[in-house]
Amino acid sequence: MNTLDQNKLVALAADYRQANADNPAIDFSTGFVIVYRDEAWGWSLKPSPSSWKPGTIAIDPTGNIEIAVGGNDYDGADTWEVAQPEQPQSSESGWSHYDPNPFSWMTGTAVSPTRH
């Protein structure tokens, strides 16, 4: 999961907590906001993975994200897996994505980037 997606999910959960803060039955400083397909579905103190479809996301108040994995849509997920941010690919030059011959696939030969 990339950092941009994680930031968006944490913001969505924070908005949900804020919008529902006046509910005296729930202590939103604990538990998890449940998100599915970019929509907040509710809150749970300790969500059971089998109650949620695989791909459902749970976000705690500190911004930790867990993803429901395994299982199926009918029986629910098997477990929660902690989301890890994607690590950028590194190279010495910082140009790991740079292709010096971007059109070689068209001609089958390398194309010089300069005119002669």
PEKA-V761553 format. One record per residue. OMEGA is omega as a letter, one per 20 degrees, with the letter a starting at -180 (none if undefined). Layout:
omega=OMEGA
omega=OMEGA
This chain:
omega=a
omega=a
omega=r
omega=r
omega=a
omega=r
omega=r
omega=a
omega=r
omega=r
omega=r
omega=r
omega=r
omega=r
omega=r
omega=r
omega=a
omega=a
omega=a
omega=a
omega=a
omega=r
omega=a
omega=a
omega=a
omega=r
omega=a
omega=r
omega=r
omega=r
omega=a
omega=r
omega=a
omega=a
omega=r
omega=a
omega=r
omega=r
omega=r
omega=a
omega=a
omega=a
omega=r
omega=r
omega=r
omega=a
omega=r
omega=a
omega=a
omega=r
omega=a
omega=r
omega=r
omega=a
omega=r
omega=a
omega=r
omega=a
omega=r
omega=a
omega=r
omega=r
omega=r
omega=a
omega=r
omega=a
omega=r
omega=a
omega=r
omega=r
omega=a
omega=a
omega=a
omega=a
omega=a
omega=a
omega=r
omega=a
omega=r
omega=r
omega=a
omega=r
omega=r
omega=r
omega=r
omega=r
omega=r
omega=r
omega=a
omega=r
omega=a
omega=a
omega=a
omega=a
omega=a
omega=a
omega=a
omega=r
omega=a
omega=r
omega=a
omega=a
omega=a
omega=r
omega=a
omega=a
omega=a
omega=r
omega=r
omega=r
omega=r
omega=a
omega=r
omega=r
omega=r
omega=none
